[in-house]
Amino acid sequence: MPTSTESSLVELRHLTFGYGERIIVDDISLSVPRGKVTALMGASGGGKTTLLRLIGGQVRAQRGELLFDGQDVTTMQQEAMYAARRRMGMLFQFGALFTDMSVFDNVAFPLREHTRLPEPLVRDIVLMKLHAVGLRGARDLMPAELSGGMARRVALARAIALDPELVMYDEPFSGLDPISLGTAARLIRQLNDTLGLTSIIVSHELEQTFAIADHVVVLANGKVAIEGTPQDVRDSQDPLIQQYVQALPDGPVRFHYPGPSVADDFGPTQHGGAA
């Protein structure tokens, strides 16, 4: 697996982040290979989306290093952080389109916000990005007129509008029907390879994610439980990984959130009838 910034676009070195005393990621180290599709997986609350926010600089780690193309995001000043973000694209969960803007204007937004390109060139770029996701003909529709799958594809066109090096996807498959899900997965893989991107996908959809991922990282309890190929994860004999891959209800991940015992909350169990 990649261990240096030469082969990795993103690298975490002993990174720790939490809210107050609640630790979300605890002294983790991992690498995101350049030009590959990396999947971040694991049970809910494991820190997957938090890692995307850390990479994008929305939150800063308390300890450790987070390198983007060799530069430490945790120590970047505002100007350098904005420059780094222009090299990143983000597809938010459920798309997060601007509801009062047309499809065309949603995709044009980052171009108008971050560049001084003339409007005819903006038009050509927007139409090319929409064509890449199969929606050039939907340019004049409003978000309310789109299906869930179409909205996700428009959001993907917006995410690649500035030709980023890294695209991050937060649950790109949630809420999609099987056809739209398959279309979204194929698009992520095709765009990654055609445009020479590096992709990070946060997903719970095992089959489709394993089908397109080169590299899988499973997080659990704020740590990296396993890192490797999809087959490495499937073959793991770790009980936690087996529970996750096989969707087992019982295992290391417990149903009840840690807290006081039943006796502490309700008192000793009473047997028999009322006194």
N, C-alpha and C positions, 0 to 999 in steps of 0.2 A: 504494500500500500504506500501511497505517496507520503514522504516525510519531510520534504523541503519545499520552499516557495517556488523553486524552479519548475516542479511538476505539479504544484498545487496553487490554485488561484486564491483559495481561502484556507487558512490554517489557524487552528485554536491551540494555544499552548497553556495548559494548566489554568484554564479560565474558570472563574467563579463569579456568579451573579445571584443576587437575591433581593427580595423586598423586605427591608428591615431584618428580622431574625430568620425569615423564611428563605431558605436557600433553594433556588430553582435549578441552577446548574452548578455542580460542585467539582472543581478542579479537573475539568475535562480537557482532553487533547484529542483532536481529530483533524483530518485533512480532506479537502474537497478537490478532487483531481481536475485539472484543466481539460476542457473540451468534453467532459463526461456528464452524465446525468446521475446525480447523487440523491438518494432518498433518505429523508429523516423520518424515522418511524418510531413507534412505541405507544404505550397507553396514554390516554388523555392526562394532561397535567404533567407530562414528563419533561417539558421545556423545549419542545420542538419550535413552536412559534416564537418563543422567547429568543431562540438562537437566531432566527431571521431578523428580529428586531435588533439584536446585538450586532449582527453583520452590517445592517443598514445604519447603525449609529443612533437609532431612536432611544436606546438605553445604553448605558456604559457599564462595563464589568467592574466589579470591585477589585479583582485581582487577576493577574495573568495577561496574556497577549492575544490579540485577535488580528491576524495579518490578512489584509486584502492586497494581493499582488505585491507582497513584501512590506507594505506599510501598515503600521499598527493603528487600527481604528480607535482603540481605547485612548490614545493620546492625541488624536487629530484635533486641530483647531477648526473653527467653523468653516473657513474658506476651503480647507483641504477636504473636510467631510463632504461639503456640497459637491466638490469636484469628483470625489469617489462615488457619490450617489448617482451622478450622471452616467457612470459606467455600469450601473445596476438597473435592472428592471424588476418590477414587483407585480405579481398577479395576486390580488387580495382574495380572501375567501368570499365567494358569491359575486366576484367581479368588482364591486364598489364603483360602478359607473356614476358619473354626474347625471342625475336624473333630468335636469333641465337643459342638457346639451344633447344634440343629435349624435348619432354614431360617429359621423365624420368629425365633429368638434371634440368628442371625447378622445379620439386618437390623435387629433391635432394638438391637443392641450399641452403635452410636454414639449412639443416642437416650438410652439409659440411662447411657452414659458421660459425655455432654456436656450433658445437660439434666436438669431435675427434673420432667419431665412426668409426670402421673399415668399409671398403667399402662393404664387404659382408652383414653386418648388415644394412648399408644404403640402399643397394639393396632391402633387405627384407621389410624394412619400406616403401620405395617408392612404391613397388608393392602392399603392403597392403593398403596404402592410395589411390592409383589409383583404386584398386579393390573396395574400399568403395564408389567411385563415378562412378563405372561402366566402367572404362577406362583402366584396366590393359593391355588389348590387344593393346592399342594405345601408348604404352610406347616409341616406336621408331619414332613416327611421329613428324614433326616440327609444330610449331604454325600456319604457313601459310596453313597447310594441314587440320586444324581443322575447324569445323563449329563454329558459335558463341556460341552455347550451350555447345559444347564440350570444347571450350577454357575456358568457365566459370567454368566448372567442374574440369578441370585441375588446375585452379587457386584456387579452393576450396581445392583440395588435397594438394596443396602447403601450403595453409593457416593453415591446420591442421597437417602439417608434424611434428611439434615439440610438438604435444599434448598440445595445449594451453588451458587455462582455459576460456579465453574470445575470441570470434571470432566476428569481426566487418565486416559488409557487406555494401559496398557503391553502391547502386542501382544495386543489383544482378540480377534484372529481365529486365532491360532496353535493348531493341533491340532483345529480344528473341521471337521466334514464340510460339504459345500457348502450343505445346507439350514440348518444352524445358523449358518454363516458369514453367509449372506444375512440371516437373522433378526437376528443381532447387529448387522450394519451398518445395517439398517433401524431398529432400536431406537435406536442412537446418534443417527441423524439425527432421528428423530421426537422423542426426549426433548430433544435440543438445541433444537429449534424450539418444541415445546409448552411447555417449562419456562423458556424464555428463557436457556438455559445458554450458556457458552463452553466449547468442547471442544478438547482436545489429544489426538491419537492418535499413538502410536508404532506403526508397522506396516510390514511388508514385503509385505503383500498389496496389490499395485498396483491391480488392477481394482476391487475393492470399496472400497478407500480413496479412489481417485480419483473414484468414483461419488458418494461422500457428502461429500467435502471441498470447502470453499470456498477454502481457502488451503493451499498446500503449501510446506514448507521442506525442502530436501534438504541434509543435512550430509555433509561429506567432509573427512577429514584435519583435523578440529577447526575447520573453517570452514563458513560458509554457501555452498554451491555455487550454489544458485538459490533464489529465493523468489518465489512468484506463484501463479496459478491452476493447476489440474491441466493445462489446455491449454498454459499457458506452459511447464510442465515437459516435456510431450510434444513440443513444438515446438522445444525447445532443441537447438542444434547442438553444444553442449559435449560433447567425447568422453566425459567421465566420466558426464554425465547420460545420454547415449545408451547407454553400457554398462549403466547401472543399469536404465533403463526397458526396454531390449530384452533384458536378462539375458544379455549377451554374456560369454563366458568370458575373452576377451582384451581388454585396454584399460588405462586408467590404474590401475585397481585390480588389483594383481598377486597371483598365486597364492601366491608365497613371501613369508613375513614377512622384513623386512630383517635381515640377519645376515652373518656371515663368508662369504667365497666358498667354493665347493666345494674349491678347491685349498688354502685355509687350513685347512679341517677334515680333509681326507683326504690332502693332499699331491698332488704332480703326478700326472696321469693316466698310468698305465703302459700302453704299447702292446705287443702281442706276448705271447708265452708267458712263463712263469716262468723266471727265470735258472737 
